[in-house]
Amino acid sequence: MTPTPETTSAMDPVAPRTPATWEAARGRATAPCSIALLVGSVLLQRLGFSVGGGQIHLTVPFTLVVLAIGMRTGEFRIVGAKLRAVAVMWFAAGVCTLLQVAVGFTPSLLSLGFVIVLYAMLAFSARLSPAAVASVERVFLGMMAGFAVVSVLQMLVQFLGVPYEDLLQRVVPESLLLNEYHTADPIAYGESLRRSNGVLFLEPSFLSMYLGLAVALAVYRRRGWVLVTVLLVGLVPPLGGSGVVVAVPALALLALTSGRRALLTILPALAVAVLVATVTPLGERYIERSTEATDSRTSSSFRLIQPYSALLGPSVDGPLVAAVGHGAGSANDYLIAVGTPEVTQPIVPKVVFEYGMVGALGILMVLLVTLGKGVRARPWTAGLLLLYLYVNASFLESTTVFMTLFWISLLPAVSADHQSRR
C-alpha cells in the first residue's frame, strides 16, 4: 500500500513517509523468515550433530541463522524491554555458575550455553502486518492438517497388518538422527501397535503438541469444521496428552467470550473421536493414560509428580545450595545417581535445583512475567504455556522452547475479530 498525501500528513505533518517507512511503521506484508522458522522447526526436528559426546539439534543453529537474516531484512527486531528480560536471565544463570565454580561445584558449561542460545529468541519480535501474520498461520494450519493425515495413515496401515517402520531412517544417516527420544513408543507395554509421530516429529507427544495448538488456533480463527475435524482426528493416533493440554485451556477460554459459537466446529470431530474410541483400542488407552498419574510406575507420574519430590527437597541442602543451586546440568546427573533416571525435569524443579532461589527469581519469574503477558494477547497459547511450565521437561528442550517463544513472544498478536474481517 502506497500512502496518500492525506494519510502521511495525518501521521506526520512534518515529514511525509515513503513507501519503505510506511511498511516499517505498519509491519512487513510478507513473513519469509517467520515461515522459515516455523517450517524448519518441523522438517529439521529430528536432525542433529554430535558435539562433545552429546547431540545438538540442527534447529538450534538454523534458528540463529534465520533470526540474523530477519534482523538484516527488517522482519525481526530486538525489543529493549525483552532484551533486558533476557539479560536478567543470562546474568542470574552466570552469577550462579561463577559462585558454584568458586565453591568447588562442576556445573555444565554446555548447559549454561544452551540457556544463552535458546532464549536469545525471547529478545526478538517480528515486525509483521496482520496479513503477514495470517499467512504464517495459514502455513502452520495447512502443514499440520497434512501431518494429521499422516498421523492417521501411520496408525491405519498398522491396523491393516503392515508393521511400523521409521521411514526417516530410510533416507537419513543414523548419525544425523537424534537418538535420546522415544520416537516409536508402543500404544501400551507389550503392544505391537506404535503411536504415530508423523514421521518427522521427535516423539508422538511432539506431534500431539503441534496438533493441539493447531486445533486451538483453527477454532479461534474460525477456520471451519472440516479443518478442525481433520486436526482433532489426527490428535488421536499419537495417544499423547500434550495436545489435549494445549487445546483444552484455549477452548475453555473461548467458551467465556462472545466468540463461543466457534466451538460448534469441534462437534463433528467429537463424533468421529467417539466412533474411533469404540472400534479401536485407542479410546481405552486414552482413558488409561488420563488416570495413570496416581501410579508411581507410569510416565505420567515420572513427568507430573515425582520431579517435584525428587528435586525440590535436595534444593535446600544448606544455605549456599538453596541460594545458587547445584550447578547447570546437575539435575540429570543427580537423578541418575539416585537411581531414578526415568523421572523428567520440568522447568520449575530443574531451575530451582540447578540455580537456587537466585535462578527462581532471575529465570523463572522473568519467564513467567514475560510469557504470561503474551498469553493474554494470544489466548490459544495458554495451554502451550501450561505445557512449557508444568508438563514437559521444557527448559532446555529446543523444540518446546522454540514453539513457546515463537507463538507467545515472537509473532505479533492479531485479534480474532481482525482476522475474521479479512
PLY file of the C-alpha trace (Angstrom):
ply
format ascii 1.0
element vertex 422
property float x
property float y
property float z
element edge 421
property int vertex1
property int vertex2
end_header
0.00 0.00 0.00
1.36 3.41 -1.02
0.26 6.17 1.37
-1.65 9.16 0.09
-0.63 12.74 0.97
-3.62 12.90 3.32
-2.64 9.83 5.29
1.01 10.83 5.52
0.20 14.30 6.79
-2.15 12.85 9.36
0.58 10.58 10.67
3.44 13.04 10.50
2.76 16.63 9.41
6.47 17.40 9.25
7.88 14.60 7.07
5.63 12.63 4.72
6.53 8.95 4.72
7.92 6.99 1.81
6.55 3.53 0.97
9.52 1.98 2.78
8.92 3.87 6.03
5.19 3.19 5.76
5.95 -0.55 5.62
8.25 -0.24 8.64
5.54 1.53 10.63
2.74 -0.87 9.72
4.76 -4.10 9.65
6.07 -6.14 6.76
3.49 -7.54 4.37
5.37 -10.82 3.96
6.94 -13.15 6.51
9.58 -15.35 4.81
11.82 -15.67 7.87
8.95 -16.39 10.26
7.64 -19.07 7.91
11.14 -20.50 7.52
11.48 -20.76 11.30
8.13 -22.50 11.56
8.70 -24.99 8.74
12.29 -25.64 9.79
11.17 -26.45 13.33
9.32 -29.45 11.88
11.43 -30.57 8.93
14.68 -30.45 10.92
13.25 -31.53 14.25
14.80 -35.00 14.41
18.17 -34.00 12.93
21.29 -33.15 14.92
25.05 -33.48 15.13
27.45 -34.68 17.79
29.40 -32.25 19.95
31.46 -33.23 22.99
29.80 -36.59 23.46
26.29 -35.15 23.17
23.97 -34.08 20.38
22.83 -30.63 19.34
19.57 -30.19 17.48
20.05 -28.84 13.96
17.15 -26.47 14.60
19.31 -24.51 17.08
21.90 -23.14 14.61
19.20 -22.93 11.94
17.08 -20.69 14.19
20.03 -18.42 15.00
20.87 -18.02 11.31
17.27 -17.20 10.36
16.99 -14.69 13.22
20.15 -12.98 11.94
18.75 -12.88 8.38
15.47 -11.50 9.69
17.34 -8.77 11.54
19.16 -7.90 8.33
15.98 -7.72 6.26
13.97 -5.90 8.91
11.48 -8.67 9.57
12.78 -9.09 13.13
13.88 -6.50 15.64
15.26 -6.59 19.15
12.89 -5.04 21.69
14.56 -3.17 24.56
12.27 -4.47 27.32
12.60 -8.03 26.09
16.36 -7.75 25.79
16.56 -6.55 29.39
14.48 -9.55 30.48
16.82 -11.93 28.65
19.83 -10.14 30.12
18.44 -10.71 33.63
18.11 -14.43 32.87
21.65 -14.65 31.50
23.05 -12.65 34.41
21.30 -14.81 37.03
22.49 -18.03 35.39
26.02 -16.66 35.00
26.35 -15.40 38.58
25.09 -18.71 39.98
27.56 -20.63 37.82
30.52 -18.48 38.90
29.66 -18.93 42.57
29.22 -22.67 42.07
32.64 -22.94 40.47
34.15 -20.83 43.26
32.99 -23.29 45.94
34.10 -26.37 44.02
30.99 -27.46 42.12
31.30 -28.53 38.47
28.38 -27.06 36.53
27.96 -27.95 32.87
29.13 -25.06 30.72
27.34 -26.65 27.76
24.07 -26.50 29.71
24.74 -22.85 30.57
25.48 -22.18 26.90
22.09 -23.61 25.96
20.40 -21.16 28.34
22.11 -18.32 26.49
21.50 -19.61 22.97
17.95 -20.98 23.24
16.49 -17.94 24.96
18.04 -15.37 22.63
14.79 -15.55 20.63
12.95 -14.05 23.61
14.56 -10.68 22.85
13.11 -10.55 19.31
9.77 -9.52 17.88
8.59 -9.92 14.30
7.53 -6.72 12.51
4.60 -8.14 10.56
1.30 -6.76 9.33
-1.92 -8.61 10.17
-1.90 -10.02 6.63
1.61 -11.39 7.14
0.64 -12.96 10.47
-2.34 -14.55 8.74
0.00 -16.03 6.12
2.15 -17.59 8.86
-0.93 -19.07 10.48
-2.18 -20.44 7.14
1.13 -22.19 6.54
1.05 -23.67 10.03
-2.54 -24.88 9.79
-2.01 -26.31 6.31
1.17 -28.06 7.39
-0.46 -29.55 10.49
-3.52 -30.68 8.51
-1.10 -32.65 6.35
0.59 -34.18 9.37
-2.81 -35.02 10.87
-3.49 -37.12 7.77
-0.03 -38.74 8.08
-0.78 -39.45 11.74
-3.97 -41.32 10.86
-2.31 -43.21 7.99
0.55 -44.33 10.25
-1.95 -45.96 12.58
-4.27 -47.22 9.83
-1.57 -49.19 7.98
-0.65 -50.89 11.25
-4.28 -51.95 11.74
-4.11 -53.40 8.23
-1.16 -55.56 9.24
1.81 -53.51 8.00
4.50 -53.40 10.72
5.62 -50.00 11.91
8.75 -48.64 10.22
10.64 -45.42 10.83
10.56 -44.06 7.28
13.00 -41.26 8.06
15.72 -43.82 8.73
15.46 -44.87 5.10
16.76 -41.54 3.82
18.75 -40.01 6.70
22.03 -41.46 8.03
21.67 -42.74 11.58
24.49 -40.43 12.73
22.30 -37.41 11.90
19.21 -38.60 13.79
18.72 -37.53 17.39
18.72 -40.68 19.50
17.68 -39.62 23.00
13.95 -39.56 22.20
11.25 -42.26 22.20
10.26 -41.86 18.57
8.30 -45.11 18.22
6.57 -45.82 21.52
4.00 -48.65 21.61
0.43 -47.70 22.49
0.91 -49.73 25.67
3.52 -52.01 27.16
3.77 -55.25 25.16
1.62 -53.97 22.28
2.84 -54.14 18.67
0.98 -51.01 17.58
3.13 -47.88 17.66
1.90 -44.38 18.44
2.01 -42.04 15.45
4.79 -39.46 15.31
4.06 -38.04 11.84
7.44 -39.43 10.65
9.26 -36.13 11.24
8.42 -35.42 14.89
10.78 -36.32 17.73
8.11 -38.23 19.62
4.35 -38.76 19.37
3.93 -36.21 22.16
5.55 -33.51 19.99
3.17 -34.23 17.12
0.35 -34.07 19.66
1.61 -30.70 20.94
1.74 -29.16 17.46
-1.70 -30.54 16.54
-3.19 -29.29 19.81
-2.01 -25.76 19.09
-3.32 -26.03 15.53
-6.75 -27.07 16.84
-6.87 -24.12 19.24
-5.72 -21.67 16.57
-8.14 -23.01 13.95
-11.12 -22.70 16.29
-10.16 -19.17 17.37
-9.63 -18.12 13.76
-12.96 -19.73 12.76
-11.40 -21.85 10.03
-14.37 -24.20 9.70
-15.39 -27.62 10.90
-13.61 -29.62 8.16
-10.14 -28.38 9.12
-10.87 -28.64 12.84
-12.12 -32.21 12.38
-9.01 -33.25 10.43
-6.75 -31.79 13.11
-8.67 -33.34 16.01
-8.83 -36.77 14.40
-5.08 -36.54 13.78
-4.66 -35.98 17.52
-5.94 -39.46 18.35
-3.19 -41.79 16.97
-0.27 -40.11 18.84
-2.03 -41.00 22.11
-0.35 -38.00 23.70
-1.76 -35.80 26.41
0.28 -32.82 25.20
-2.22 -31.86 22.51
-5.11 -32.06 24.96
-3.20 -29.88 27.46
-2.63 -27.28 24.74
-6.11 -27.31 23.21
-8.45 -27.56 26.21
-7.46 -24.32 28.03
-7.83 -22.37 24.80
-11.29 -23.80 24.15
-12.30 -23.19 27.77
-11.25 -19.54 27.48
-13.15 -19.21 24.21
-16.28 -20.51 25.92
-16.13 -17.45 28.20
-16.15 -14.96 25.30
-18.66 -13.75 22.73
-16.95 -15.98 20.15
-18.11 -19.18 21.87
-20.19 -20.18 18.84
-16.93 -21.12 17.14
-16.83 -24.12 19.48
-19.55 -25.71 17.36
-16.85 -26.56 14.81
-15.49 -29.27 17.12
-18.75 -31.24 17.30
-18.18 -33.32 14.11
-14.68 -34.19 15.33
-16.03 -35.29 18.71
-18.46 -37.61 16.95
-15.60 -39.13 14.93
-13.49 -39.44 18.08
-16.26 -41.38 19.84
-16.50 -43.70 16.85
-12.74 -44.28 16.76
-12.69 -44.89 20.51
-15.38 -47.55 20.30
-14.00 -49.53 17.34
-10.27 -49.40 18.19
-8.20 -49.86 21.37
-7.15 -46.20 21.21
-10.09 -44.93 23.27
-9.33 -47.36 26.07
-5.66 -46.35 26.02
-6.59 -42.67 26.30
-8.73 -43.39 29.36
-5.89 -45.36 30.94
-3.38 -42.57 30.31
-5.71 -39.94 31.77
-5.71 -41.67 35.16
-2.20 -43.13 35.35
-0.53 -40.23 37.20
-1.50 -41.79 40.54
0.60 -44.86 39.71
4.24 -44.17 40.59
5.41 -46.58 37.88
3.88 -44.65 34.96
5.27 -41.98 32.65
2.64 -39.50 33.85
3.89 -39.86 37.41
7.51 -39.52 36.25
6.55 -36.29 34.49
3.91 -34.63 36.67
4.52 -35.70 40.29
7.87 -37.29 41.04
10.13 -34.50 39.66
8.95 -32.19 42.43
9.52 -34.61 45.27
12.83 -35.77 43.77
14.38 -32.36 43.06
12.84 -29.74 45.34
13.87 -31.44 48.59
17.62 -31.55 47.78
17.37 -27.96 46.52
17.53 -26.70 50.12
20.51 -28.77 51.29
22.22 -25.87 53.01
22.04 -22.09 52.53
24.54 -21.89 49.65
22.79 -24.60 47.61
19.41 -23.02 48.36
20.72 -19.67 47.10
22.61 -20.62 43.91
21.81 -24.29 43.30
23.88 -27.35 42.49
25.01 -26.23 39.05
23.83 -26.14 35.43
23.05 -29.62 34.14
23.30 -31.23 37.59
19.64 -32.29 37.88
20.09 -35.04 35.30
23.25 -36.34 36.99
21.51 -36.32 40.38
18.50 -38.32 39.15
20.81 -40.91 37.61
22.86 -41.10 40.81
19.80 -41.78 43.00
18.50 -44.43 40.59
15.57 -42.54 39.05
16.76 -41.63 35.53
13.23 -42.03 34.18
12.00 -39.02 36.19
11.80 -35.94 33.95
12.91 -32.40 34.76
10.11 -29.83 34.38
11.31 -26.26 34.37
10.39 -25.29 37.97
12.19 -28.07 39.88
15.05 -28.11 37.39
15.81 -24.39 37.67
15.43 -24.38 41.46
17.73 -27.43 41.79
20.38 -26.09 39.41
20.24 -22.33 40.10
18.61 -22.00 43.54
16.49 -19.07 44.62
18.55 -16.68 42.52
17.56 -18.72 39.49
13.95 -18.91 40.64
13.79 -15.12 40.71
16.09 -14.26 37.82
14.97 -17.00 35.43
11.57 -18.38 36.39
9.97 -15.08 37.33
11.27 -13.38 34.21
9.88 -16.14 32.00
6.56 -16.21 33.84
6.03 -12.45 33.58
7.27 -12.10 30.00
5.43 -15.07 28.56
2.36 -14.61 30.75
1.78 -11.19 29.21
1.98 -12.72 25.76
-0.70 -15.30 26.51
-3.24 -12.61 27.35
-2.95 -11.30 23.80
-2.91 -14.79 22.27
-5.32 -16.97 24.29
-4.81 -20.01 22.02
-1.32 -20.31 23.51
-2.47 -20.59 27.15
-2.16 -24.37 27.07
1.24 -24.10 25.39
2.49 -22.09 28.36
1.00 -24.65 30.75
2.78 -27.43 28.87
6.04 -25.48 28.98
5.91 -24.59 32.67
4.48 -27.74 34.20
4.03 -30.79 31.99
7.15 -31.13 29.85
10.87 -31.12 30.57
11.00 -27.86 28.67
13.76 -25.61 29.96
16.46 -26.74 27.52
14.38 -28.82 25.11
14.84 -26.80 21.95
11.61 -27.81 20.16
9.38 -26.90 23.10
11.31 -23.69 23.77
11.00 -22.73 20.10
7.25 -23.38 19.98
6.65 -21.41 23.17
8.75 -18.40 22.24
7.64 -18.31 18.61
3.89 -18.33 19.24
3.78 -16.40 22.53
6.58 -13.89 22.12
7.97 -13.55 18.59
4.82 -13.44 16.46
2.71 -10.26 16.81
-0.73 -10.55 18.35
-3.65 -10.04 15.99
-7.20 -10.10 17.31
-9.64 -12.75 16.18
-12.04 -10.05 15.04
-9.40 -8.52 12.78
-8.58 -11.89 11.23
-12.24 -12.76 10.72
-12.78 -9.50 8.79
-10.08 -10.41 6.30
0 1
1 2
2 3
3 4
4 5
5 6
6 7
7 8
8 9
9 10
10 11
11 12
12 13
13 14
14 15
15 16
16 17
17 18
18 19
19 20
20 21
21 22
22 23
23 24
24 25
25 26
26 27
27 28
28 29
29 30
30 31
31 32
32 33
33 34
34 35
35 36
36 37
37 38
38 39
39 40
40 41
41 42
42 43
43 44
44 45
45 46
46 47
47 48
48 49
49 50
50 51
51 52
52 53
53 54
54 55
55 56
56 57
57 58
58 59
59 60
60 61
61 62
62 63
63 64
64 65
65 66
66 67
67 68
68 69
69 70
70 71
71 72
72 73
73 74
74 75
75 76
76 77
77 78
78 79
79 80
80 81
81 82
82 83
83 84
84 85
85 86
86 87
87 88
88 89
89 90
90 91
91 92
92 93
93 94
94 95
95 96
96 97
97 98
98 99
99 100
100 101
101 102
102 103
103 104
104 105
105 106
106 107
107 108
108 109
109 110
110 111
111 112
112 113
113 114
114 115
115 116
116 117
117 118
118 119
119 120
120 121
121 122
122 123
123 124
124 125
125 126
126 127
127 128
128 129
129 130
130 131
131 132
132 133
133 134
134 135
135 136
136 137
137 138
138 139
139 140
140 141
141 142
142 143
143 144
144 145
145 146
146 147
147 148
148 149
149 150
150 151
151 152
152 153
153 154
154 155
155 156
156 157
157 158
158 159
159 160
160 161
161 162
162 163
163 164
164 165
165 166
166 167
167 168
168 169
169 170
170 171
171 172
172 173
173 174
174 175
175 176
176 177
177 178
178 179
179 180
180 181
181 182
182 183
183 184
184 185
185 186
186 187
187 188
188 189
189 190
190 191
191 192
192 193
193 194
194 195
195 196
196 197
197 198
198 199
199 200
200 201
201 202
202 203
203 204
204 205
205 206
206 207
207 208
208 209
209 210
210 211
211 212
212 213
213 214
214 215
215 216
216 217
217 218
218 219
219 220
220 221
221 222
222 223
223 224
224 225
225 226
226 227
227 228
228 229
229 230
230 231
231 232
232 233
233 234
234 235
235 236
236 237
237 238
238 239
239 240
240 241
241 242
242 243
243 244
244 245
245 246
246 247
247 248
248 249
249 250
250 251
251 252
252 253
253 254
254 255
255 256
256 257
257 258
258 259
259 260
260 261
261 262
262 263
263 264
264 265
265 266
266 267
267 268
268 269
269 270
270 271
271 272
272 273
273 274
274 275
275 276
276 277
277 278
278 279
279 280
280 281
281 282
282 283
283 284
284 285
285 286
286 287
287 288
288 289
289 290
290 291
291 292
292 293
293 294
294 295
295 296
296 297
297 298
298 299
299 300
300 301
301 302
302 303
303 304
304 305
305 306
306 307
307 308
308 309
309 310
310 311
311 312
312 313
313 314
314 315
315 316
316 317
317 318
318 319
319 320
320 321
321 322
322 323
323 324
324 325
325 326
326 327
327 328
328 329
329 330
330 331
331 332
332 333
333 334
334 335
335 336
336 337
337 338
338 339
339 340
340 341
341 342
342 343
343 344
344 345
345 346
346 347
347 348
348 349
349 350
350 351
351 352
352 353
353 354
354 355
355 356
356 357
357 358
358 359
359 360
360 361
361 362
362 363
363 364
364 365
365 366
366 367
367 368
368 369
369 370
370 371
371 372
372 373
373 374
374 375
375 376
376 377
377 378
378 379
379 380
380 381
381 382
382 383
383 384
384 385
385 386
386 387
387 388
388 389
389 390
390 391
391 392
392 393
393 394
394 395
395 396
396 397
397 398
398 399
399 400
400 401
401 402
402 403
403 404
404 405
405 406
406 407
407 408
408 409
409 410
410 411
411 412
412 413
413 414
414 415
415 416
416 417
417 418
418 419
419 420
420 421
